[in-house]
Amino acid sequence: MENRWIAYLIPPFIVTLLLVAGSQFVFIQNSFYQDLGLGRTGTDLTLVNYLKFFTDTFYLKTFWITIKVSAIAALLTLFLGFPIAYVVARMKSKLAMFLLAGIVVSTFVTIVIKVFGLIIIFSADGVINKTLLNLGLIERAYSIIGTQEGVVIGLMHFTIGFSVLLLYSVVVTVPPSLEYAAQIHGASRLRVYQRVIIPLCAPGFVVGGLMIFNMCMGAFTSAALLGGGRVLTLPVLVQRTVMMEVKYSTAASIAFVLLVSVILINLFSLIAIRRLRSARLVVA
Amino acid sequence: MKKYKKSLASLGLAFGFAFGFSSMAVAGQFDGVTLKVATWGGSWKANMEKIIVPKFEALGGKIEFVTGSPAANFAKLVAGRGRAPFDVMEVLDAQVGDFAQVDYLQPINLDLIPNKVNLQPFQYNETYVGSWNTQETICYNTEKFAELGLAAPKTYADLAAPALQDKVSLPDINSGAGLANFGGVIYAAGGDEKNIQPGLDLMKKINATKFWTRGGETKTQFESGDIYAAVVHAGWCTRAARAGSPVMTVHPEIKPGVKGLAKEGWLGIMKSSENVEAAHWFINEYLTTDFQYEYAINSGVFPLNQDAIEKMKTDEINAKLMELDPGAISSMLRLDYSKVDKTAWIDGWNKTLTTN
C-alpha cells in the first residue's frame, strides 16, 4: 500500500529534477570553467573561479555581510513576529481570522512595492524622519538607503508576514491548558513564557529562524533597492556580475557558494541544536 | 489628345515615384510581420507606441517590445548565444566594444535609411545608426544650495562639500550611465582610462548617499528631499523641473577646454533577425523629426536630428537646462571605451566605493 503512494511521487519528482536540478546543473557546471567574459568559458575544468572568491577580500566581505544581515534580520523578525503570532493564536474572536487573512494578503504584495513603501516612509520628508526631527531626537534626516541597517529593515519587511504565519502554526500546537495549569500552580505570566511556551515552541523557532534566514540569504530586491549600490550582498553581486560584466561562470561560482553555504549553515545549525538538546537531557 | 495622354502618363509616373517607388511605405508591406524591439520601458516605449507603432500597423505589421536596459538585453543575447529574442536593439556607446568581440549584429544597409540625412556623417556607419545622445550633468536643487550658502557647483569636486554629505546621488557603475560618468569623474580628478585611482578617491570623498541604477530614482529623491544634487543626464533634471522641483543643471568642467560629458545611443540589427526590411524601416522612422523631438521632450534625451535640435530651442526648460550650442556639444568629453578596462574599473569601484 505504501509503495503505491510512493509511485505517485515519481512524476513530480522527475519534473522537479528536470526543471530545477537540470538547469542548475548546467549553471553549476559552468562555474568549473575559467571565465573569459561575455559568456565565454575556457575548455579545461578548473577551480579558478572559486579560488578567486575565497582569496579576494571583496568577495569574502560580501559573503560575510550577506550572512550577517540575514542572521540579524532572521533573529529580529522572529522576535517581532512571535508576539503577534502568539496573540493571534490565542484570540478567541473571529478577529483572529481577519488578522490572519490580512497577513496572508500582505504577503501577496510585490516586494518592489513593499520596499518603495519603506523608502517613502523613511525618506527625508517621510513620517519617521519628520517625527524624529520634530521631537528633536535627530538633527538631520536619516536615510536608510545605502546602509546595512536599511537592508536589515528591508529583509525584515520581506519576511515578517511569513514568520507570523509560520509561528502561528507553531503556537496553535501548544495547548492553552498547559499555560493554565502552570498559572494555577503559581507561575507568573513571565515564568509561563520562560518554562512552558518558549521551550515548547523552540523547535518551531529553530526551523522558522532557519527558513527566514534562507529567504534573506537569497533575497535580491530588498538588498538591491535598499543597499543603494553601497551595500552588496551575494544575490546582488550575482546580478551585477551577470548584467554588467556578463561573466556567467563567475556568477555561477558565487551562486554555488551561496547555495552550499546556506545548506551547510542549516545542517550545522540543526546538528548543533540536536547536540545541545541531547546535552540538556543528560544534565536533566 | 496625344499630348494630353503623354502628360497624363508623365504625371502618373511622377506620382508613382513620389508616393510609390521611392517611398518605403507601401500599404500591406509588412503584412504578418512582427518586429521585436529591445528598448527601455516607460516613456521610451510609450513614445514609440505613440508615433512609430501606428505607422507600422498601417503597413500591416505589429511591433512588440522587449523592455530592459541595454545591459540586460545584451545579457539575454549572450545567454542565447546570439539568438536574440528581438530584431532591433538600443545599444549604448559603452557596449560597442563588447559587441565588437561577439558576432551578434548584421550590417545595416544605409540606402534603406534615407532619414540619415538628418544626422551628422559620424553618427552612422555600417553596423550602427545613432539614435540619441545625453548630456551628463550635475543636477542640483537651487533652493537647498542657497539655504546651505553654497555656490552653484562647477565640477564634481564641488559635490564633496561637507554640507552635501549624504545628500548626493551618483550613478552606479552597474547603470547605463555608470561607466560614462565614472569616466568623467576620473578625468576631472586628473586621471584617465588607465589611471582610475584619482576618480575613485574623488568619488569616495563625495560619499554619495546612493548609487542610482535608474535615473528616475534621482527625480523621486529630489522631490522627497533626500538629495540636493545628483550626477545624472540633463533629461532627468528637465523631468524633475517639469514636475516642479527647483533644479538646475551644470555641465561639469572636466579639463581645460572640455566642459560637459556626452553619452551616445545607437541602434543595431541582430544577426539572427529575419525581419531585416522591417528593422531598417524602424530605424528610419526613429530618425524622423517628429519622433526625435517627441522623444527628447518626453524622455529627456538629446536628439540627433538637426531639425529636432532646432525645435528644442523653442522649449523653455530645455533651453535653460540643456546645452543647445552645437560647438559646445561637440567639445564635450566622449570616452574612448576601447581604452577602458571594464573589469579593472568595476573591481576598483567595488573595492573602494561599496561599504564592503
Interface residues (C-beta under 8 A of the other chain):
Chain A: G37 L38 G39 T57 F58 K61 T62 I65 I120 S123 A124 D125 G126 A141 S143 I145 G146 T147 Q148 A224 G228 G229 R230 V231 L232 R240 V242 M243 M244 E245 V246 Y248
Chain B: S69 A71 A72 F74 A75 V78 A79 R81 D98 Q101 V102 D166 D172 I173 N174 G178 A208 T209 K210 F211 W212 T213 Q221 S224 G225 D226 K342 T343 I346 D347 N350 K351 L353 T354 T355 N356
